[in-house]
Amino acid sequence: MKTTKLKIAAILLVIMAIGYSFTSLSKITIKGSDTMVILSQQWAEAYMKKHPETTIQVTGGGSGVGLAALINGSTDIANSSRPIKPSELEKIKAKYKKSAIEIACAKDGLSVFLNKGNTVSELTIQQLGDIFSGKITNWKQVGGADAKIQLYGRESSSGTFEFFKEHVVKTDFSPTCQTLPGTAAIVNAVKKDKYSIGYGGAAYAEGVKDCKVKKDAKSKGYLPTAATIKNKTYPISRYLYMYLKSKPTGDTKAFIDWILGPEGQKMIVTVGYFPVK
């Protein structure tokens, strides 16, 4: 009888231990900006090595997709390369009776990508706007070869698309602009096409050259570097954001605190973006 009681007690202890191991595990889901995918994945991997009890799942899809997922409750954190819209804020407030939380976690110099064989190396904001709106269609109009300009850009659900449209194009994109699902795809297209141009997060500029960007015709052209982003001389810079439905708590708060701390911010530079602090 005593042996039976001991066996039952041992079984109960095992069940309790298993139950504790399951309840002690936590999962954080992150969805949204393709610009931020590489950075968020590296943050997640580094954090999970130190905190194996926490699982962090990162997926892209675009800023708009991430914010839609936050609104419908299918993600904990929405990554966005643009500020949240008032209409999106209202939807969160209406559904959850709470105000969304905005956390600026990094800075990005939005790069303009050129093929390495292109003789053009710098453009003004006005010229870029005219190129992507279709007013300028040949490289000879901006001092380059007599060749048609091929445009590559992001899809409309992208925060990068919205930011570039608002701050550079300032009107509708040319219907000849070929939209691609991600900055890596744009870089790959520009790499293969001598007379093309594209735009996207600075971290993706491999195998292409960054275009120097001038505020106006009289200004000096600048590349997106840590120094030019910090002193605001590079004209196309922005914050990268994380959005939550409410103030973070528990493991989510611990993860975000780590991102904003020295270790998380140091990782930003290795990816190709810039610390927020």
N, C-alpha and C positions, 0 to 999 in steps of 0.2 A: 504493500500500500504506500509506504514511504517512498519507494523507488518510483512508483507511478506518479506520485505528486511532484517528485523532483524532475521527472521527464516532462510533465505538463508545464512546470515552471520554466524549464529550459526552452521549450517550444515557444512559450509566450514571450520570453526574452528575445528570441530570434525574430519573431513576428514584429515585436516592438522596434527592434534594431532596423529591420527592413523598412518598416513604416517611417522611421525617423530619417533613414537615408533618402527615401523618396520625397518626404516633405521638406528636407533641408536643401534639395536641389531647386534652383530657380532658373527660369528661362526669360531672356530679354529679346524681344524682336525689334529689328530696325529695318525700315524700308524707305526707299525714296531716291534722292538725287544720285544719278550715275556718276556725277563729278566726285561725289564723296565715297563711292563704293570701296575703292582701294584703301583709302585712309581708314574708313570704318572697319573694314576686314582686318587690317593690321592692328588697330586698337583692340578689337575683339579677341584676336589670337593672343596678343600679349597679355591682356587682362585675364583670359581664361587659364593661361599657364600659371598665373599666380593665385587664381581663384577657381580651382577645378569644380567647385560646387555650383558655379554659375555657367549656364550655356547661353551664348549670344549668337543669334542668327541674323545675318546681314544680307539683304537683297536690294537690287536697284529698281529700275522702272521709270525713274524721273521724279522730280520734286512734286509735281501734281499728283502722281500716283501714290506717293508716300503720304501726302497730306489727306488724300481721299481715304487711304487705309486707316489713318489716325481717326478721322471722322467716323468711319464705320466700325471702329474698334478692333481691327484685325492686326494692328501693330502697336507696340508700346512707344516707340520713338519714330518720328518722321524726319528723315534727313531732307534738307532743302537748300538749294543754292540761290534761293530768292526769298525775300520776306513773305510771310503768310499774308494772304489777301483778307480784307475785311469780311468778305462773304464766307470765307472758310472759318474765320474766327467766330462768326455768328452761328454757323452750323454746330461748332463744338459747344458753344455756350448753350444753345437751344437743346442739344441732346444730352449733355452731361451736367448742365447747371453749374459749370465751372469755366473759368477763363483759361485759355491755352497758355502754356509757358514757353517762352522763346529763349533759347540759349545759343549765343554766338560762340562757336567752338574753334573756328579757324578763319584765316583770310586767304583769298585766292586772287591772283592776277589773271584775269580772263585773257588767255592768249589768242592771238591771230596767227594761224598756221600757214606757212608758205612752203612750196616745194623748194628743196635746196638748189635746184637748177634755175630758179626764178631770179632774174637780175634785180627785181624790186626788193628792197629790204626795209623800207619805212613808208608809212601812210598816215595821214591825218584822220581824226575821228570823222570829219566830213567826207573824206574820200571813202572810208570804209562804209559809211552809211549809204553813199551813192552807189558803191559796188554791190552791196547786198540788197539794195532796193531796186537795182536794175538800171539806174541812171548812167552808170559807167559800166560798159560791157567789154571793153578791150584794154589790155594791159598798156598799150601805147598812150592811152589817155592819162596814165599816172607815171609815165616815164619808162615803161617797160617795152617788151617785144610787141610786135604787131600780131597779137594772138587773142582769141576769145577767152574771156574769164569764165572758168567753171566754178560754180558756187556749191559749197557743202555746208549744211547746217543741221541743227537738232530738230526733233519733232516738237510740236506745240505743247506737249505735256511736260517738257523740260524746263526747269528753272533757268538754265543757261540760255535757252531760246528766249525766254521772257526778258531776262536781264539784258541780253544783247540787243533785242528789239527796242526796249525802252531807252537804253542809254547810248546806243550807237546808231541803229537803223532809223529809229524815231518815226517810222511809217511801216507799211506792209513789206514783207520780204518779196523779192522778185519771184515770180512763178517758176523761173528756171533754177532756183535753189533746190538742190537735191537733199532731202532730209534723210538722216541716218540715225539708227537707234543706239546712240552712245558716242562719246568723244573718241574712244579708241577706233571706232569705225571711220570717223572723220579724218583722223590722223593717217590711218591706213590708205584712205582714198587720196589724200593730198600727197602722200609719199609716192604714189604711182602716177600722178597727173601733174606734169610740169607747170601747167598754166591754171592751176586750181588754187583756191583759198578756202579756209575753214576757220572755225573758232571753237574754243573749249577751255577746260581747266588746264592750268599751267603744268600740272603733274604728268600730263599725257604727251608732252612734246618730245617724242623720240623718233628720230629718222626724218624729221622735218625741221624747218627753222622758224623761230619766233620772229614775227614782224615787229620792228620798232614802231611804237605808236606815238603820234604827236597830237597834242591838244588842239593845235591849229597850225596854219602854214608858217607862222613866225616862231613857233616853239621848237624845242629840241625833242628828238625822238627818244623814247625809253623802252627798254625791254622789261618784262615782268620778273624782277629779282626781289630778294628779301629786302634789300636796301630801298628800291624804288616803291615797293608796296608800303614799307614802313613810313617813308617820308612823303608818301602820296604824290610822287612825281609821275608814276605810271598811271595813265588816265582811266584804265578800265580795271578797277579793283573792286572787290566785294567781300562781304562776310559770308561764311557758310554756317548754316543753322541746324540745330536739333529742336524739334517741337514735341511737346507732350501735352496730354489732355489736362493735366493738373500738376501740381508741385511734386517732383519725384521723391520717393521714399524708399527705404530698404536697399535692396541690391541695385536697383536702378539708380538711386541717388549715389551709391558708392561708386558705381561705374562712371557716372558723369563727373563726379568729384575727381576721380582719377584722370579722366580725359583733360579736365581743366587744370590739373596739377602739373608739376614739372615733368614727370615721365611722359604723360600723354601729349603735352605740348611739344616736347622734344621730338617725338615721333613725326610730327607734322612736317618738319623740315626735311626729314629723310624721304618722305613721299613726294615732296615737290611743292607743298603749300607753305603757309606762313603762320606762325603762332598768333593767337588772338591777344596774348598778353606780352 
